[in-house]
Amino acid sequence: MNIDYKRQGGITSVPLYSAEDVTLLLVTRPAMDWHALHTLAPGRLLPAPGPRSRTAGRGPDTSGGGRIAGVGRAAVVNWRRRHPDFPVPEAGTAVHPEFDRRAVVAWLLDHDKIAVPTGVPAATFTVRPSLGTGAAQRFRMDDPLLELTEDAEDEDRLSGWMTEDDADTLAELTAAEAGASIRKLTTPGTAPLAVPDAVRVIDRFKAGSGGLRVTLAWPAHLRGTASPRTTGGVIRHGLPYTAPSTACRCARQTCGGIIPTPYCTEHGTAVELAMEWHPANGIRCTTPIH
């Protein structure tokens, strides 16, 4: 829209945004400190942002598109390969293509990869101290950012806003050298996951607005799918050395692994000889079945 400021130097172009565009900012700009913006007192300046990303000021690259959808870079590469209607790059290189942000967001919405937020996003998780000492406690994080690495040697991270009392309790639970375990983590855009141990607090940041942002980390290879039970915990399943036959009655995982049942004649009585055990949907689940 063009506005003619006759007394201030002529016509100024002002972009218009729909209510959906504004609401989607929480999803499309995950690195923005929205909590600080929402809680900023009248007359105060927004705290200076952290270091600008490599793609700041430009359209998202493959990794940036994944962060919008809450998935890794590999998922976006797979979408580009499988879906001919995925937006074509507008800049960048063959290795680091850059896309028009609005086109990527529109595609993600059309394919149900993201949804328009209806409230402030939050993550909930249950933490048990190391060695099973003490009771498990449940926590909430507002505006969570879950970063799942694709490198099994690297770390996953979860950050979000917490109350100081909850942050202090969480720090005590994870203070031991072995860390703590996450029994069940539920966060927008990701299936519930669990981590058996080595979870620790690596950062506490007090924003200028008064909010407290806490960051957790754990070794990526420990990540697994959470049990559907209320108490949570990592589901462990087997990766068969040979592909299951059509007669196999075991529950199938998306990676090709199985959860044996005692009435399966193929795996129920020969689990140790037929498969290798590992956490469900962990990084090792990308291993193909031969």
N, C-alpha and C positions, 0 to 999 in steps of 0.2 A: 504494500500500500504506500502511495506517495503522499506526503503531507507538505503543504506549501506554507512554510514559516516565512511570511513576507517580510517580517521585521528582523529575522535572524539569518538571513543569507540565502533564502530560496527554498527549493524542494529537497526534502529528506526522505529517503526510502526506508520504510519500517516493515520488516517481515512479520507476517501474521502466523499465529500458531493456534491449532485447535486445542480443545480441552484434552483430547486424547494425546496429542503431542506433548503437552505439559506433563500429564500423568506418566507417560512413558519415559520421561527423563530419568526416573529412578532406575529404570532398566537399561536404557541406552547409554547412560553416563555413570557406570558403576564406580569409577574412581573418584567421583565428586563427593565431598564431605557434606552429604545432605543433612545429616544430623546437626552439624554446626550451623548450617543455613536455617534449618527449621527452628532452632532454639536460640538464635541470635537476638540479643536484647535490642530494643529500639535505640538508635544512635550509635551502635557499636559496629566496627568494621569486621568483615569476615576474615578469620585468620588466613595467613598466607598459605597457599597450597603447597604440597610437596613437590619434588622434582618432576618436571614435565616429561611425559612419556615420549618415546621415539616418534609416535604418530600423532602427537598433540597438534591440533589445528588442521589435521587432514582427516580423510575418511578412515574408517577402521581397516586394518589388515586382517589376515586370516585369524590370528590370535585375538585381535580386538573384537571381531565378529563372534568368536567363541565366548568371550567374556560377557557379551550382551546376552547370549543364550544360556550361559552357565555351563558350557561344555568346553572341552579341550580343542586345540587346533586340529587334531586328527578328525574330529567329527565334522568340522567345517569343510575340510578337504574332501571328506566322503560325500557331503551334501553337494558340493560342486560337481563331483564326478557322477552322482546318481540322478541329479535333478537338472535337466536342461534349462529350466526357467530361473535357476539361481543367477543373481545379478552378475554381469561381467565386470571385470576390473576397469577402473577409470584411470588408474595411475599405478606407480610402483613397478615392481619387476616380476618375473615369472616365479621367483622364490618368495617374494614378499609383495603380493598384489594388494592394492588399495581399492576399496569399494566406496560407492556413494552410500552414506549412512542411512538416508531415508529409504533407499531401495532395499538395503539389507534388512532394515526393521520391518518394512512392508512384507518382504518375503517370509521372515520369521513369524510374523503374525498370521499370514495366510496359511502357513504350514503347521500352525499350532506349536511352534517351538518356544514362543513366549506368549504371555497374555498381558493385557492391560491391568496394572495393579489396582486392587480395590481397597487397599489399606497399606499401612506401613509394614514392609516385609520383616519377618523375624525368623530366627533359627531357635530351635529348642534342642537340648541335648542332656543326657544323663551321664554323670561322671562318677566313676568309682576309684578310690585311691589305690595306689599300687599295693600288691600283695594281698588284696582283699581286706585290708584293715580299715574299718570304719564303714559307715553306710554310704550308699550312692546318693547323690544329690542332683536335682534337676535345675537347669539354668535356661535363661532366655537371652538372646542377643538381638538387638534391633539393627536394621539396615545391615544384614550380614553380607560378607564377601567371602565366598569359599573358592579357594584356588587349588585345584587338583592337578598336580604335575603329571606329565606323561613319562617322566624318568623315574624308574624304580629306585635309583640311588639318591633322588632328591627328596624334598619334604612337601607335604600338603600343608596348607595354612587356612585358618578360619579367623576372621576378624569381625568385630561388631561392637556396638555400644552396650554397656552394662552399667548397673548401679555399682557404687563403690563397695557396698556390702557384699554383693554377689562376686565382684572381682576379687575381693580379699579372700572369700571362701574358696573360690576357684584356685587362687594362687596357693593356698594351703594344701588343697587336695593334690596338686601337681608338683609340689615342692620336692618330693623324694627324687633321688637320682634316677630311679626307674620310670618316673613319670606316673601318669594315671591312665585309666582306660575310658573311652567313650562307649557307652553301651548302645546308644542310639542317637544319631544326629539327623534331625529333619530340618532341611533348609530349602527355600524356593528354588525350583529348577533342577534339583538333584534327588535321586532316589535315596531313601534313608541308608546311612552307612554307619559302620562301627569300627573302632580301633582297639585292639586288645591291650595295648600298653604303650609306654613311651610318649604319651601326650603331655605337653608342658606349655606353660605361658612364656612367650618370648618377648612380649612387649606390652606396656601399658602407657597409653598416650592421653594426656589431659589436654583437651582442646580449649581454645580461647573462650569458647561458648560455655565451658564448664562441664561438657560431656566427657566420659571416660571410655576410650576405645581400647579393647583388649584383643590381643592376637595369640592364637594357639597354633602349635605346629606339631607334626608327628611324621615319622618316616613313611614315605609313600607306600612302600611294599607291605606295610601292615594294614592298610585300608581294606575293608571288606564290606559286603552287603550286610545290613543289620537284620537280625532275626525279626520275623513278624510279631513275635511275642512282645508284650508291653515292656518287659524288663530289658529287651534288646540283647545285644551281644552279636559277635560275628558269626554268620552262617559259614560253615566250612563244607566244601563239597569236593568231589573227586574229578580230576581230569583224566578220562580213560586213555589208556595206551592205544586202544583201538576203538573205532567208532562203534557205539552201541547198535545192536541189531533192532529190527522192528519189533521184536518180542520184549524188549527192555521196558519195564514198568516204572523205572525210576523217574523222579522229578527232574526236568531239564532246566538248565540255566541258559541265559542268552549267549554265553561264550561257548557253549557246547559241552560244558561240564554237567555232571549229574549229582543228585543227592540220593544215594542208594536207599532202597527200601528192603526190608527183610524178606518180602515175598517175591522179589525179582530173582529168578533162577540164574540170571546172567551175572549179577553183581551182589546180590544179597548175602551170599556166603563166601565171596572171594574178593572182598574189597581191597585188601592189602596187596593182592597180586594183580589186580586189574587196573589200578589207577593211582594217581599221585594226589595227595590232599593239599589244599590251599584255600585261602579266604575267597568267598564268593565275590565275583565282580572286581577282585583286586587286579593290580596291574598284570600279574602273571596270567590272568584269564585270557589275555590276547594270544597266548600260545595256541596254535592250531592243533586240531586232532589229526593224527596221521593214520 
